[in-house]
Amino acid sequence: MNLIRDAWIPIVRANGDKELIAPWQIAEQADPVVELAAPRPDFQGAMYQFLIGLLQTGFAPEDEDEWLEYWEEPPSENLLKARLEILAEAFEFDAFSGPAFMQDFALPDGETKEIAALLIEAPGGKTIRDNLDHFIKRDSAKCMCKACAAMALFTLQINAPSGGVGHRVGLRGGGPLTTLVIPPDQTSLWRILWLNVLAKADIPGFPGQDSQASVFPWMGPTRVSDEKGSDTTPEKSHKLQAYWSMPRRIRVEFPKDVIRGDCELCGANDVELVKNFRTRNYGVNYMGAWVHPLTPYRFDPKKEKPPISIKGQKGGLGYQHWLGLTLADDLDGERAAQVVRRYSEQRARELQIQRTARLWCFGYDMDNMKARCWYDHSFPLFNLDPAQRKKMFFWISELIDAAQDISNILRKQVKAAWFRRPEDAKGDMSTVSVDFWQRSESVFFRLLEHLANIPANQDEPPPIVYSIWQKNLLNIALQLFDTWVLDAPLEDMDMKRIVSERNSLLRLVSGCKSMKIIKAKALPEEKEGADGTKADVLLS
């Protein structure tokens, strides 16, 4: 199976029909493709990255002018097919020897595993031996079709968590967060993908200038990392390898006597199946200042350590992460993904997009080798000019700082109300904070939309925004305190302690520095009644 030439990618067309297509068919205009239809959410996210990587590698525009041309009118299927055909040699999947997509160039032997072990959430060998696979069972997929095996392999390689001694993590670290810009209007898959493709100048160096193995590491002998000095850094590789990183040494076993049957992942009937793969440790060890264009990063203020990709978060993503994922562009701190910054700083204005685009964020929350959860979120992405972005960053930072402080205070006071000696009490209190962030999210985004519509020449935000935020944070904190504390069994309650800690909550919230900043910018209390209708309109 060749992943460029053959039809293997599940999609949905504009008329609702589902079928399998080859990558070049995303440019078809008659009944265009509108969405992917992978059998699992992590495969869905991976296949978006696969297609974006293909376009970035084989069909990247020379400059922004050419990018705009293909935004207005996609290339013909024949042109895209011809351009991607140049890469086809690197996308043979079921080769018995030699180069094979995302597989070790020459793996002579290794540990044989069932194909289900390619799935990131699959229980490991020790978990199975100890009979501890209580929630995610072994043998979840004893066999897969080749298409699902290719999706599973690619998903594992680009998200690879730690996997034991010498089993390397992905180029972005284990379980990285991916952020894609989604246009506001119901549109074709082509436009979604193209909006996340950069011009050649943004990723210097393209195939022809370097060996294929520098872009696609499976096209040559693996850079085995069992010795000192064998790490793979950006200086030793093509920048495009960020899209095609291959930290794990894996070779899928394709039996010479073809096995046919039904795929246990996608349900395809009477297809060729694979059941096993071989693996060894000490694959490619990615080190250094790698920066993936689809991922946000945190930079070391002292510039002594390489950037760290933003990972999936315990409890999911919320509005407290919005700044870092959308507006951050600080070399000494957080920085939004390169494709997001390109959209925000240039493309939104060039395309004259008036409606709010979406930022699609997804990724695993990993605890070393254990997948705790798969998260999938969508945030608004506004069309702001440079002056608006700078002011928005400052204003929203103040709102989020206040919410963060109150979240911490609330969690501490709930614990103090629960226990006579809270400092000795063990347990995870993060659910209290998650509840707070979720409860205050709708108000935050309504205020955010209001601030985004403030003209660039207006230097101060409306005081009503700060008034609404101040009141809502306090009310939500009190409501959640009552909910979490008073729902406990009556015999466990110490009402004197509860009342005391609730009063302390009020005092601490009002006295914290961030809330004093909010209050100083809010409407004076005597004017709040007269402006109540404004608040109602703003929050409607």
C-alpha positions as CSV (number, residue, x, y, z in Angstrom):
1,M,0.0,0.0,0.0
2,N,1.4,3.4,-1.0
3,L,0.0,6.2,1.1
4,I,0.3,8.8,-1.7
5,R,-1.2,6.7,-4.6
6,D,-3.8,4.5,-2.9
7,A,-7.2,5.5,-1.5
8,W,-7.0,4.9,2.3
9,I,-8.0,8.1,4.0
10,P,-11.6,8.1,5.3
11,I,-13.4,11.3,4.5
12,V,-16.9,12.9,4.2
13,R,-17.9,14.8,1.1
14,A,-20.2,17.8,0.9
15,N,-23.2,15.6,0.0
16,G,-22.6,13.5,3.1
17,D,-21.1,10.5,1.4
18,K,-18.3,8.7,3.1
19,E,-15.4,7.0,1.2
20,L,-11.7,6.4,1.1
21,I,-9.5,8.8,-0.9
22,A,-5.8,9.2,-1.8
23,P,-4.2,12.4,-0.4
24,W,-4.3,14.3,-3.7
25,Q,-8.1,14.0,-3.9
26,I,-8.4,16.7,-1.2
27,A,-8.3,19.2,-4.1
28,E,-11.3,17.8,-5.9
29,Q,-13.9,20.5,-6.6
30,A,-16.8,18.4,-7.7
31,D,-18.5,17.4,-4.5
32,P,-15.5,18.5,-2.4
33,V,-14.2,16.8,0.7
34,V,-15.4,18.7,3.8
35,E,-14.1,16.6,6.7
36,L,-12.0,13.6,7.7
37,A,-13.7,10.5,9.2
38,A,-11.0,8.6,11.1
39,P,-12.2,5.9,13.5
40,R,-10.7,7.5,16.6
41,P,-10.2,11.1,17.8
42,D,-6.4,10.7,18.1
43,F,-6.3,9.3,14.5
44,Q,-8.4,12.3,13.4
45,G,-5.9,14.8,14.8
46,A,-3.0,12.8,13.4
47,M,-4.5,12.6,9.9
48,Y,-4.9,16.4,9.8
49,Q,-1.2,16.6,10.7
50,F,-0.4,14.0,8.1
51,L,-2.1,15.9,5.3
52,I,-0.7,19.3,6.5
53,G,2.7,17.7,6.6
54,L,2.3,16.4,3.0
55,L,1.3,19.8,1.7
56,Q,4.1,21.5,3.6
57,T,6.7,19.1,2.3
58,G,5.5,18.6,-1.3
59,F,3.3,21.6,-2.2
60,A,4.4,24.5,0.0
61,P,3.8,27.9,-1.7
62,E,6.8,30.0,-2.7
63,D,5.4,33.0,-0.9
64,E,2.3,34.5,0.6
65,D,1.0,35.7,-2.8
66,E,1.0,32.1,-4.1
67,W,-0.6,31.0,-0.8
68,L,-3.4,33.4,-1.4
69,E,-3.9,32.2,-5.0
70,Y,-4.4,28.6,-3.8
71,W,-6.7,29.8,-1.0
72,E,-9.0,31.5,-3.6
73,E,-8.8,28.5,-6.0
74,P,-7.3,25.1,-5.0
75,P,-4.9,23.5,-7.4
76,S,-6.2,21.0,-9.9
77,E,-6.2,17.4,-8.8
78,N,-3.6,16.6,-11.5
79,L,-1.2,19.2,-10.4
80,L,-1.4,18.2,-6.7
81,K,-1.2,14.5,-7.7
82,A,2.0,15.2,-9.8
83,R,3.6,17.2,-7.0
84,L,2.9,14.6,-4.3
85,E,4.0,11.8,-6.6
86,I,7.6,13.0,-6.1
87,L,7.3,12.0,-2.5
88,A,5.6,8.6,-3.2
89,E,8.8,6.5,-2.8
90,A,8.9,7.5,0.9
91,F,5.3,6.5,1.5
92,E,5.4,2.7,0.8
93,F,3.8,1.2,3.9
94,D,3.8,-2.6,3.5
95,A,7.3,-3.1,2.1
96,F,8.9,-6.4,3.4
97,S,12.3,-4.8,3.5
98,G,14.0,-1.4,2.9
99,P,12.2,1.9,3.3
100,A,8.7,1.8,4.7
101,F,6.7,4.7,6.1
102,M,7.5,5.5,9.7
103,Q,9.4,2.2,10.1
104,D,12.9,1.3,10.9
105,F,15.1,1.0,7.8
106,A,16.5,-2.4,8.6
107,L,15.3,-3.9,11.9
108,P,17.0,-7.4,11.9
109,D,15.2,-8.6,15.0
110,G,13.3,-7.2,18.1
111,E,10.5,-7.9,20.5
112,T,7.3,-9.0,18.8
113,K,4.2,-7.3,20.0
114,E,0.5,-7.4,19.1
115,I,-0.6,-4.6,16.7
116,A,-2.8,-3.1,19.5
117,A,0.3,-2.0,21.3
118,L,0.7,0.8,18.6
119,L,-2.3,2.4,20.3
120,I,-1.0,5.0,22.9
121,E,-3.5,4.0,25.6
122,A,-2.8,0.3,25.2
123,P,-1.6,-1.4,28.5
124,G,2.1,-2.1,28.7
125,G,3.8,-5.4,29.2
126,K,4.2,-5.1,32.9
127,T,0.6,-4.0,33.3
128,I,-0.6,-7.1,31.5
129,R,1.8,-9.4,33.4
130,D,0.5,-8.0,36.7
131,N,-3.1,-8.3,35.5
132,L,-3.7,-4.6,36.1
133,D,-5.4,-3.7,32.9
134,H,-8.7,-2.9,34.7
135,F,-10.0,0.0,32.6
136,I,-8.3,-0.3,29.2
137,K,-8.2,-4.0,28.5
138,R,-5.6,-6.0,26.6
139,D,-6.4,-7.3,23.1
140,S,-8.6,-4.3,22.3
141,A,-7.7,-4.8,18.6
142,K,-6.0,-8.1,17.8
143,C,-6.0,-7.2,14.1
144,M,-6.1,-4.0,12.0
145,C,-6.5,-3.2,8.4
146,K,-3.4,-1.6,6.8
147,A,-5.0,1.9,6.8
148,C,-5.7,1.8,10.5
149,A,-2.2,0.3,11.2
150,A,-0.7,3.3,9.2
151,M,-2.8,5.8,11.2
152,A,-1.9,4.1,14.5
153,L,1.8,4.0,13.6
154,F,1.9,7.7,12.6
155,T,-0.1,8.7,15.7
156,L,2.3,6.9,18.0
157,Q,5.4,8.4,16.3
158,I,4.3,12.0,16.5
159,N,2.9,11.7,20.1
160,A,5.3,9.1,21.5
161,P,5.5,9.2,25.3
162,S,8.3,7.7,27.3
163,G,8.3,4.0,26.8
164,G,10.9,2.5,29.1
165,V,14.7,2.4,28.7
166,G,15.8,3.6,25.3
167,H,12.3,3.9,23.9
168,R,12.5,7.5,22.9
169,V,9.8,10.2,23.2
170,G,8.6,12.3,20.3
171,L,10.3,15.3,18.8
172,R,7.8,17.6,20.7
173,G,8.0,15.5,23.9
174,G,5.4,13.0,25.0
175,G,1.8,14.0,24.4
176,P,2.3,17.4,22.8
177,L,-0.6,19.8,22.2
178,T,-1.4,20.6,18.5
179,T,-3.2,23.8,17.6
180,L,-4.8,24.3,14.2
181,V,-6.6,27.4,12.8
182,I,-10.1,26.6,11.5
183,P,-11.8,29.2,9.3
184,P,-15.1,30.6,10.5
185,D,-17.3,29.5,7.7
186,Q,-18.4,26.0,6.8
187,T,-15.8,25.2,4.2
188,S,-13.8,22.6,2.4
189,L,-11.2,20.4,3.9
190,W,-8.7,22.0,1.5
191,R,-9.1,25.4,3.1
192,I,-8.8,24.1,6.6
193,L,-5.5,22.3,5.7
194,W,-4.2,25.2,3.6
195,L,-4.8,27.7,6.4
196,N,-2.2,25.7,8.4
197,V,0.4,25.5,5.6
198,L,3.3,28.0,5.7
199,A,5.3,29.5,2.8
200,K,8.7,28.1,2.0
201,A,10.5,31.1,3.6
202,D,9.0,30.1,6.9
203,I,10.7,26.7,6.9
204,P,14.0,27.1,5.1
205,G,15.3,24.2,3.0
206,F,13.3,21.8,1.0
207,P,13.7,18.3,-0.6
208,G,16.3,18.4,-3.3
209,Q,18.6,20.5,-1.1
210,D,19.1,17.7,1.4
211,S,18.8,13.9,1.3
212,Q,15.4,12.3,1.6
213,A,16.5,10.7,4.9
214,S,17.0,14.2,6.4
215,V,13.3,14.9,5.9
216,F,11.9,11.3,6.2
217,P,14.2,9.4,8.7
218,W,13.0,6.0,7.6
219,M,14.6,6.5,4.1
220,G,18.0,5.7,5.5
221,P,19.6,3.8,8.4
222,T,18.2,4.8,11.7
223,R,20.2,7.2,13.8
224,V,20.5,4.7,16.7
225,S,20.9,6.6,20.0
226,D,22.7,4.0,22.2
227,E,25.9,6.0,22.3
228,K,26.9,9.4,23.5
229,G,26.8,12.1,20.8
230,S,24.1,10.3,18.7
231,D,21.3,12.7,19.5
232,T,19.4,14.3,16.6
233,T,19.3,18.1,16.7
234,P,17.8,20.7,14.3
235,E,21.3,21.5,13.1
236,K,21.8,17.9,12.0
237,S,18.4,17.5,10.2
238,H,16.1,19.2,7.8
239,K,13.5,21.4,9.5
240,L,10.7,19.5,7.9
241,Q,11.6,16.4,9.9
242,A,9.5,18.1,12.6
243,Y,6.4,16.8,10.6
244,W,7.8,13.3,10.1
245,S,9.7,12.5,13.4
246,M,10.3,8.8,14.1
247,P,11.5,8.2,17.6
248,R,10.5,4.6,17.8
249,R,12.2,1.7,16.0
250,I,9.2,-0.3,14.7
251,R,8.6,-2.7,11.8
252,V,5.1,-3.8,11.0
253,E,5.0,-7.5,10.1
254,F,3.1,-8.2,6.9
255,P,2.5,-11.9,6.5
256,K,3.4,-13.4,3.1
257,D,0.3,-15.5,3.4
258,V,-2.3,-12.8,3.4
259,I,-4.8,-12.7,6.2
260,R,-8.2,-11.3,5.4
261,G,-11.1,-10.4,7.7
262,D,-12.8,-7.5,9.4
263,C,-10.8,-4.6,10.9
264,E,-11.4,-4.4,14.7
265,L,-10.9,-0.6,14.7
266,C,-12.8,0.8,11.7
267,G,-15.0,-2.2,10.9
268,A,-13.9,-2.5,7.3
269,N,-15.0,-5.9,5.9
270,D,-12.9,-8.5,4.1
271,V,-9.6,-6.5,4.0
272,E,-6.0,-7.5,4.5
273,L,-5.1,-7.5,8.1
274,V,-1.9,-7.1,10.2
275,K,-1.5,-8.6,13.7
276,N,2.0,-7.9,14.9
277,F,5.0,-5.7,14.8
278,R,8.6,-5.8,15.9
279,T,10.3,-3.2,18.0
280,R,13.7,-2.3,19.5
281,N,14.8,0.6,21.7
282,Y,17.3,3.4,21.1
283,G,15.7,4.9,18.1
284,V,16.1,8.6,17.0
285,N,16.7,10.7,20.1
286,Y,15.5,14.3,19.4
287,M,17.3,16.9,21.4
288,G,17.9,20.6,21.1
289,A,15.8,23.6,20.0
290,W,13.2,21.8,17.8
291,V,10.1,23.9,17.3
292,H,7.1,22.3,15.5
293,P,5.0,24.8,13.5
294,L,1.7,23.4,14.8
295,T,2.6,23.5,18.5
296,P,2.8,26.3,21.1
297,Y,6.0,26.4,23.2
298,R,7.4,27.8,26.4
299,F,10.9,29.4,26.1
300,D,13.5,29.7,28.9
301,P,13.8,33.3,30.0
302,K,17.5,32.8,30.5
303,K,17.9,31.1,27.1
304,E,19.9,28.4,28.6
305,K,17.5,25.5,27.9
306,P,15.7,24.5,24.7
307,P,12.0,25.4,24.3
308,I,9.4,23.1,25.8
309,S,6.2,22.2,23.9
310,I,2.9,22.9,25.7
311,K,1.4,19.5,26.6
312,G,-2.1,18.3,27.2
313,Q,-3.2,19.5,30.7
314,K,-4.6,17.5,33.6
315,G,-8.2,18.6,33.8
316,G,-8.2,19.8,30.2
317,L,-7.7,23.2,28.6
318,G,-9.7,26.2,29.6
319,Y,-9.7,29.9,29.2
320,Q,-6.7,30.3,31.5
321,H,-4.7,28.8,28.6
322,W,-6.2,31.1,25.9
323,L,-3.5,33.7,25.9
324,G,-0.6,31.3,25.5
325,L,-2.3,29.5,22.7
326,T,-3.5,32.5,20.7
327,L,-1.7,35.8,21.3
328,A,1.6,34.9,23.0
329,D,4.6,35.8,21.0
330,D,7.3,36.4,23.6
331,L,10.7,34.9,23.1
332,D,11.2,35.0,26.8
333,G,8.1,33.1,27.7
334,E,5.2,31.4,26.0
335,R,4.7,31.6,22.2
336,A,1.7,30.5,20.2
337,A,2.3,28.0,17.4
338,Q,3.8,29.4,14.2
339,V,0.8,28.8,12.1
340,V,-1.4,30.6,14.6
341,R,0.9,33.6,14.7
342,R,0.9,33.7,10.9
343,Y,-2.8,33.8,10.8
344,S,-3.2,36.4,13.6
345,E,-0.5,38.7,12.3
346,Q,-1.1,38.5,8.6
347,R,-3.6,36.1,7.0
348,A,-6.7,37.2,8.9
349,R,-6.3,40.7,7.5
350,E,-5.3,39.6,4.0
351,L,-8.3,37.3,3.8
352,Q,-10.5,40.0,5.3
353,I,-12.1,37.5,7.6
354,Q,-14.6,39.4,9.7
355,R,-16.1,36.5,11.7
356,T,-14.2,34.8,14.5
357,A,-12.1,31.9,13.4
358,R,-11.6,28.9,15.7
359,L,-8.4,27.5,17.3
360,W,-8.7,23.7,17.4
361,C,-6.5,22.3,20.2
362,F,-6.0,18.6,20.9
363,G,-3.6,16.2,22.4
364,Y,-3.0,13.5,25.1
365,D,-2.6,14.2,28.8
366,M,0.3,11.8,29.5
367,D,1.7,10.6,32.9
368,N,5.0,9.2,31.6
369,M,3.9,6.1,29.7
370,K,0.2,6.3,30.8
371,A,-2.4,8.1,28.8
372,R,-4.7,9.7,31.3
373,C,-7.0,11.4,28.8
374,W,-7.4,12.7,25.2
375,Y,-8.5,16.3,25.1
376,D,-10.1,18.2,22.3
377,H,-11.0,21.9,22.7
378,S,-12.0,24.8,20.5
379,F,-11.3,28.5,21.3
380,P,-12.2,31.8,19.5
381,L,-9.4,33.3,17.4
382,F,-10.0,37.0,16.7
383,N,-8.9,39.2,13.8
384,L,-6.9,41.9,15.6
385,D,-4.5,44.5,14.4
386,P,-1.1,44.8,16.2
387,A,-2.3,47.6,18.5
388,Q,-5.4,45.6,19.5
389,R,-3.3,42.4,20.1
390,K,-1.0,44.3,22.5
391,K,-3.8,45.8,24.5
392,M,-5.8,42.6,24.5
393,F,-2.8,40.7,25.9
394,F,-2.5,43.1,28.8
395,W,-6.2,43.3,29.6
396,I,-6.9,39.6,29.4
397,S,-3.8,38.9,31.5
398,E,-5.3,40.9,34.3
399,L,-8.6,39.0,34.1
400,I,-6.9,35.6,34.0
401,D,-4.5,36.5,36.8
402,A,-7.4,37.3,39.1
403,A,-9.2,34.1,38.2
404,Q,-6.0,32.1,38.9
405,D,-5.6,33.6,42.3
406,I,-9.2,33.0,43.2
407,S,-9.0,29.5,42.0
408,N,-6.1,28.8,44.3
409,I,-7.8,30.5,47.3
410,L,-11.0,28.6,46.7
411,R,-9.2,25.3,46.6
412,K,-7.3,26.1,49.8
413,Q,-10.4,27.2,51.7
414,V,-12.5,24.2,50.7
415,K,-9.8,22.0,52.0
416,A,-9.6,24.0,55.2
417,A,-13.4,23.7,55.7
418,W,-13.2,19.9,55.1
419,F,-10.4,19.1,57.5
420,R,-9.4,20.2,61.0
421,R,-5.7,19.9,60.0
422,P,-5.8,20.6,56.2
423,E,-2.0,20.6,56.0
424,D,-1.9,16.9,56.9
425,A,-4.8,15.9,54.6
426,K,-3.8,14.1,51.4
427,G,-5.7,13.9,48.2
428,D,-6.2,15.6,44.8
429,M,-8.1,19.0,45.1
430,S,-7.7,19.9,41.5
431,T,-11.4,19.1,40.7
432,V,-12.4,22.1,42.7
433,S,-10.3,24.3,40.4
434,V,-11.6,22.6,37.3
435,D,-15.1,23.3,38.5
436,F,-14.2,27.0,39.0
437,W,-12.7,27.4,35.5
438,Q,-15.6,25.7,33.8
439,R,-18.2,27.7,35.8
440,S,-16.6,31.0,34.9
441,E,-15.7,30.2,31.3
442,S,-18.9,31.4,29.6
443,V,-18.7,34.8,31.2
444,F,-15.0,35.1,30.3
445,F,-15.5,34.5,26.6
446,R,-18.4,36.9,26.4
447,L,-16.2,39.6,28.0
448,L,-13.4,38.6,25.7
449,E,-15.5,39.1,22.6
450,H,-16.5,42.5,23.9
451,L,-12.9,43.5,24.4
452,A,-12.0,42.2,20.9
453,N,-14.4,44.7,19.4
454,I,-12.9,47.7,21.0
455,P,-11.4,50.1,18.4
456,A,-7.6,50.1,18.2
457,N,-7.5,53.8,19.1
458,Q,-9.2,53.2,22.4
459,D,-6.5,52.9,25.1
460,E,-8.7,51.9,28.1
461,P,-11.1,49.0,28.4
462,P,-14.6,49.7,29.6
463,P,-14.9,49.6,33.4
464,I,-18.1,47.6,33.1
465,V,-15.9,44.6,31.9
466,Y,-14.0,44.7,35.2
467,S,-17.1,45.2,37.2
468,I,-18.8,42.1,35.7
469,W,-15.6,40.0,36.1
470,Q,-15.2,41.1,39.8
471,K,-18.8,40.2,40.7
472,N,-18.8,36.9,38.8
473,L,-15.5,35.7,40.3
474,L,-16.6,36.4,43.8
475,N,-20.1,34.9,43.3
476,I,-18.8,31.8,41.6
477,A,-16.2,31.3,44.4
478,L,-18.9,31.5,47.1
479,Q,-21.3,29.3,45.2
480,L,-18.7,26.6,44.7
481,F,-17.5,26.8,48.3
482,D,-21.1,26.2,49.4
483,T,-21.6,23.4,46.9
484,W,-18.3,21.5,47.7
485,V,-18.5,22.0,51.5
486,L,-22.2,21.8,52.4
487,D,-22.8,18.7,50.2
488,A,-20.7,16.7,52.6
489,P,-22.4,14.3,55.1
490,L,-24.0,16.2,58.0
491,E,-22.2,14.2,60.6
492,D,-18.8,15.3,59.2
493,M,-19.6,19.0,59.2
494,D,-18.1,21.5,61.7
495,M,-20.3,24.5,61.0
496,K,-18.2,26.8,63.1
497,R,-15.1,26.0,61.0
498,I,-17.1,26.2,57.8
499,V,-18.4,29.7,58.6
500,S,-15.0,30.8,59.6
501,E,-13.4,29.5,56.4
502,R,-16.1,31.0,54.2
503,N,-15.5,34.4,55.9
504,S,-11.8,33.9,55.2
505,L,-12.6,33.2,51.6
506,L,-14.4,36.5,51.3
507,R,-11.5,38.3,53.0
508,L,-8.7,36.6,50.9
509,V,-10.5,37.2,47.6
510,S,-11.1,40.9,48.3
511,G,-7.6,41.4,49.6
512,C,-5.5,39.6,46.9
513,K,-3.4,41.9,44.7
514,S,-4.9,40.8,41.4
515,M,-8.5,41.5,42.6
516,K,-7.5,44.9,43.9
517,I,-6.4,45.7,40.3
518,I,-9.7,44.5,38.9
519,K,-11.6,46.5,41.5
520,A,-9.6,49.7,40.8
521,K,-10.6,49.5,37.1
522,A,-14.2,48.6,37.7
523,L,-17.1,51.0,37.9
524,P,-17.6,52.7,41.3
525,E,-20.2,50.9,43.3
526,E,-22.6,53.8,43.3
527,K,-22.7,53.6,39.5
528,E,-23.1,49.9,39.2
529,G,-26.9,50.0,39.7
530,A,-27.4,52.6,37.0
531,D,-25.2,50.6,34.6
532,G,-26.9,47.3,35.4
533,T,-28.6,47.2,32.0
534,K,-25.2,47.5,30.3
535,A,-24.1,44.5,32.1
536,D,-27.2,42.6,31.1
537,V,-26.6,43.5,27.5
538,L,-23.0,42.6,27.6
539,L,-23.6,39.2,29.1
540,S,-26.7,38.3,26.9
